[in-house]
Amino acid sequence: MVHQNYNELALTPLVKILGKNPNEFQRKDLMKVIEEHNIKQINLHYIGFDGKLKELKVPVNSYKYAELILAQGERIDGSSIFKGIIDPSNSDLYIVPIYKTAFISPFEENTLGIICRFVDKEGKPAMCSPYNILVEAHKKLEANTNLKLNVLGELEFYIIYDHKDHLFRGIPQRGYHQSSPFVKSRQMLNEMMDIISTITASVKYAHSEVGYIDSLKSTDTEISGKRCEQYEIEFLPRPIEDMANYIPLAKWVIRNVAYRWGCTATFTPKLEEGMAGNGLHFHMELVDGKKNIMTNSDGNLSTQAKKLIGGLLKHAQSMTAFGNSVSSAYLRLVAHQEAPTTVCWSEQNRAALIRIPLGWNMHEDLAKLVNPYQKDSYEAEIGSRQTVELRSPDGSAHVHLLLAAIVCAAIDGLTDENSLAFAEKLHFPKGSNKKPGDYDSLPTSCYESAEALNNERYLYEKDGLFSKEIINHVIKKLQAEEDNDINNRFSHLTADKRLQATREIMHKDLHKH
């Protein structure tokens, strides 16, 4: 039996109504939904420079007005969204709906949500927008290599709540794939997963993660004394532009669901010393047409895959500027916490910066091994499911800028004749005698990350992808963390005072991104 490609028809409510792939949605299709399903409001969503999902609420005063909004979009003040990047005296921008992103709102009745792109006064993509930077970068990748990049994200977060009982308490650092009654937020997670899957049709699975804190110590009254359970929602591989929108959309859903349950959810990189932080790992697959080309016929990594790894490793330090944007991010990137600290790659080793996860390259129908009465064979049309996983990013990442940076690194790796040798040099195979000190280290602070970005800004500014203003803005934000001498500042403190100061750093950005 041949399984159909999972990208062919995403079973969202609008797909069921319209009977077509979201990529084929037209204005008349959305007008049909508005007219036949009593839509009274259109929420125009877009991603701000802080990475959060924004919205402009438009009433459906008439079908004619709804069609006008879908055709022309609306005008916003860009200086409020891209403060410090564009001139306030000339800051008007259009937000124009991307039809394929439309969804029925899970939080408001009779409401259609839709994600928009920024367009400037000349009618061109506004390059102050991280989404537009990513789109143009991906076009450049395809033009230079005839390949595209699919990505899946692993979104980790903590649900934080008041606990009234002490039954079946969890165990710190032992929460991975735990089930009830040892985790208490399962119903909340189910609701989050269901809504995100309904909107995107791109959720792979959800589960409890390693982290568990029975009673968090903090000066922040929102979280002080509360129980923290860590969870993860992982996506299926999708075109990189789509995944860039799914992550902030998922964060929006998770926060709203937690709020409705009277709880807090946070993606902040670190909550407590010695406890798992919130990563935002990205798996990547190079595709030629619809075919994953990450492996050869023998199941080993292809030359293109290794060159991709070489590009990612070469620019890993500067990419932290987009993927690890606050001081607490570098409290997560420490040894023995399943987080990378050195620039290397390895098969299945979760301490490596880039991990090659176990694939199904030579095993299409493992179920026949454990189900002896299964007679029909399974043949997957999608081919290889192999990916490479970048493990440094965390919940402070600006997803669109990070993914655009990843594309820039991929272009360099795939087009540089030296990248294959570079990747081989930084390979950390199982049983190797090499030590972490044999490899370069990732930055240990926002200050070092800003320096790395400034040293490699040529890569991102090439061909006008990232403007100088955006790179300067990112550097300025990193420098504002003022963490260049943090170890010296903490060295004279007592253990209790140092822990208190560390917690203040960890908890100051609960809802920043």
Phi, psi and omega in degrees: 000130181264127179273133181289150179302126185291349178274351190289318182215106180278122188273065173273164178306321181290326176296319179295322180290315189266340177069031179213161179295141178307327179298342182261000181301136174239170181302321182295330177293315180291326176296324177298316178297316181299316184285318188272346184238023170055044177287124183253351185208141174244123175263112176275109181261151171206164182261121177283172180291345175277001178085357182271152176284124178255169177209146172237120187267124184240119178285147175274081179295326179200160178296328179295318179292321178299318179294323177300314180297318180293332182274320188248345184073204179222172181254139177226168176272102182294336182291337177281331182270322182244051182300130180086359182245320179242157184288121180300337181281351181212062195244002180295136177225156171266144165248120189242127186297138171263107191303323184294345182269000185297144178207155174283126185298132178279350187244352180222135181288149174053042184231134176255124174261149179204138180270142186243159171253153177273133177233139182273181185293342178274359182079023180244157176305128180282116187278007167281347183274123177302326178298316180294325176299316180297315180301314181292323177297318181293323174299320180294321177301312181295320180295326184273336188230349187062023178238158173239166182240119171263149186220145167234143179253146171251104186263110180259145181201161174252136166262128186239128187209160173288134179246131183253352180230168179234029180274138175050051181293147178286173179242127180307136178063020180230023187272358187301121179058027179291151179244168177292151010269012183279344166239142191254354188253025185299316181296323177296316178298319178302317181294317178300311182298317182297316181294313181297319179294321179297322180285316190256337188052035187224019178273130178275309176189174175221152180195165173286147181252184188299320192291136174207125177233118187288322180209105186282132176268126183196155173273354179274116185294341179294332186235348185299130176077005185262161180273142183234124176241132183264139180225167176220138168243122182250142183259167170275157177298133180218162174309142192300326179294322180293316180297325179299327177277329183294326183294306177295330175296317178295319176301318179300316179295313183300315180295318181293318179295315178302318180298319180294335177269003180076027183238174174247145171234138180222146177250009183304144190299329186209136178249329184204143177300140177081355180249150183303137175269175180267106175274165170223075183286148176236127172264141182234144172223130173280135180232141174248106191071246175248006186264126172290125183246028184283344181229158172275178180297338179273002178089355178276160181301138179283166176301318180298320180297317180292325177290324173300313178301317179301317178295318180295319180291321182300325186246017184300321184294316181287333179292340177296339178299331180260336185258348183216082198259001179228162185301323182295340177301326185273353168278341174280323184279069179231160183293153174068022177235026183055033178233144184282152174230342183237157185269092178204173176226154185203158176280115171068358180279115186282355176271350180281151177297316176241124182249141173258099185288158176303131180247184179245032192299326182244011186225092182275331188224066180295336183298333179295336179293324186253359177233084189298340180268359176285121184258316182292140177271151178256127178237115184274122177291334187287350178072215183298142174251014185294139175226170164242142188246122173268119192255000183282325186296158180219188185295350177272359183296142164271103196300314183296317178293319179298313181293326174296320178295321177299319178296318177300318178294323179294318178300314181297317181294319184284338183254351180269122183294344182266354188291329179295314178295324179297317179296317180298323180296327184260017177283136179239082185288159177299135180082007182291150176275356180293155179238160180308326181293348179282351182243159173295153179263154169288159174305150180252005181199165174298325179301312179293324178297318177298319178297318180297319179295316180298325180288336183242019184298336178303324182297318186275330180276350181301135180062019175073021180294295174268127177286158176300325181296321180290315179298316178298321181295315180297316179299316180298318179295320178294316180295331180294345177289340175050053183244020184291332180240032187297323180295320178294321180294327183270346189295331183270356183279151172292165182302317181294316180293322179295318179295321178297316179295322179295318179296324178298321177293316183294327189260359183282347185239038185307317186232031185287328187237000000 
